[in-house]
Amino acid sequence: MIEVRDLQLGEAAADVSFTVAEGEVFALLGRHGSGKTTVLEALAGLRRPAGGTVRVRGADPHGDRDAVRTGAIWREGGLFPGLTVAEIVDAWRRWTLDPLTRDDALRLARLHDVADVPFERLAPGRRRLLDLALALVGRSDVLFLDEPTADLDDASSREVWEVLRGVARHGVTVVVATRDPDEACRADRVGVLDAGRPTASGQAARDLPRARAA
């Protein structure tokens, strides 16, 4: 599904190579400033590489952003004051071609029980699940997530990962950027970045030294 070869992103990242299979959960692990978010932006088509290649299902995500249906969640998340969860999803659907139904989006993100709750009353974990619901509304084949469980408690983090595992079982490819080795170990495979250069590419998560990016 994703192929990165000798990716160059100026001073942010260099010589980055890895692949991600369809339906796989892949983690990019690195310290703050290691370049992992920059790599994620290149995968999402938001940044043009200075060299090398990035392909998502064979297409250049920067030059042909409509070739693959993708969804992205950035660390800051969205803010939707004055609207309920259901209203937010409905608004997002109106701007999306061939969207999921509201019920399907809420079901996938485990938000049925808070459909009528105003955004301001959502706990942080539920806000992150709402970000996930919106990323899935467009029937995304690939999800890009930048530190999706940052500042969440353990229970909320587990729920986010259960949702990610659930959509991966349905064939969605998931790429997560994180600085937390324990979170990276929840992925199928891990690529480790250090100062913008890969120190490990695509190793099984179970083989990752837990303190690598502490």
N, C-alpha and C positions, 0 to 999 in steps of 0.2 A: 504493500500500500504506500509506504514512504521510503524513498531512497535518497540519502544525502551522501555526496561524494566530494571530499576535499573542500568543504565549504569554507569560504573566506569572508569575514565580516569586519574588515578593517582591524582595529586594535581590539575589538570585542571578542573575536573568536577566529581561530585559524586551523586549517587542516582537520575539520570535523567531518567524520564519516560514520554513518550507521544506517541500518534499515529497520523498518517496523512492519510486521505482517498484519494483514487484515484481522481485526478482532483481538489484537494484542494490546496489552497495557504496558507502555514503555515509559520509564522515568529518566529524565535528565537531571543528574545530581551534581550540585556544585555549591561552593560558598557564595556569599554575597559578592557580586562583581565578577563572577567567574564566566559570564557570558551566556548563561542558560536561557535567560529571558530573551536575549537578542536572537539566539538560535530559534527559539519558539516563534518569534515574530517573523523570521525568514520562512519558517514552515507554513505560517498562516498567510503568507503573501503580503505582509505589511512592510517588509524590508527587502530591498534588492541586494543580493549577494555581490561582493566585490570580485568573487571568483568561485570556482567550483560549481556544482549543480545541486538543485533541490527538485525532487519530483514527488508529487502526490498523485498516485494512480497514473503515473506516466506523464502528468502535465506539470508545467511550471506554475506554481501557485501565485507568483507575482505577475506573470504575463497573461495568465488565463485563469482568473480567480473564480470563474463560473464552471470550471471543468469538474470540480468535485464539491460536494456539499459539506461544508465544514462549519464548526461552531467553536468559538473561543471564549474563555473565561480568564479575565485578568485579575490580578490580586485585589485591586480596589473594588471590584464588583460594581453592581448598578445601584442607583438610588431612585426610588419611585414613590415619593411622598404623596399621600392623599388617595392612593389606590389600594384595592384589595388584591390578593394574590391572583384570583380569577380575572380581575380586570386588567392586571398587568399582562398576563398570558394572552388575553384576548387582544389587547393593543398590539402586542408583538406579532400575533398571528396576522393581523391586518396588513402588516408590512412585509409579509413572507409569502413567497410563491409556493403553493401546494403545501401548506403547513399541516402538522399534526393537529388532531382535534384537541380542544382544551383538556378534555378528560384524559386523553392519552398522555399529554405532556405532564399533567399533574400526577398521573399514576406512575410514570417512569421515574419521576423525581420524588415520589412518596410525599406529595403535598395535598392529597385529597382532603385531609382533615383540617387544613388551614386555608381552604379556598376562599372563604369569606373574611379572612383576617386581614386588617389593614397592614400595609408594609411596615409602618412604624412599630407595630407590636410584635413583629417577628423576631425570634431569637437569632443570633448570628449564624448558627448552623442552618436554620431554615432559610435565611437570606442566601446562603451559598447554594442550597438546593434549588432555590428559585432561579439563581443564575444558571444552574444546570438545566432546568426546565426550559429556559429561554434559548439556551444553546442547542437544545434538542428539537425545538419547534420546527426548524427547517429540515427535519429528517436527515440530520447530519450523519455522514459516513465517517467523519473524523472529528475528534474533539481535541482541542489544545487548551491546557489548563496551567496557569502560572500560580504555583503555591496555593492550591485549592483549599487546603485546610489550615492555612496560617491563622493563628490566633483563635482557633476553635478548640473546645475541650475534647477529651478523648472520645466521648460518646458521639459527639457531632462528627468528628473526623471519621469514625468507623462508619457512620451512616452515609457520609459522602462517598466513601470507598465502596460500600455495598451497592450504591447506585451505579458507580462507575463499572464495577464488576458485572452488574446486571446488563447494562447496555453493551458491554464488550461481548457478553455471551450471545447477544443478538447481532454480532458482526461489526459493531462500531469500533473503530481503532482509536485508542486513547493515548495521548502524549502528555505527560505531567512534568513540569519543571519544579524542582524542590531543592531546598538546602537541608532537608531533614533525612538522614540516612534511614531512620525507622520507617518513614513514609515511603521512601524509595523501595524498601524491601517488600512493600505490598504490591509492587508492579511485577510483571512477568520477567522483564529484563531491564537492565540499568546501563546507561552511558554516563560516565563520570567526567566532568569538566574541571580543569584546574587552570585558572588564569587564561581562560579562553581556548585551552588546548585539551584534547581528549587524553585522559590517562587510562581509561578503560572503555571499551565500546561494545555494548550489547551483551554483557555478562549476565548470567542468571541472577535474579535478585537474591536467591538464597545464599549465593557465594559472596555477597557484598560485605566487606568489613563495616560493622555498624558505626565506627567512629570516623570513617573516611572523610566526611565533609563537616565535621563538628567545628 
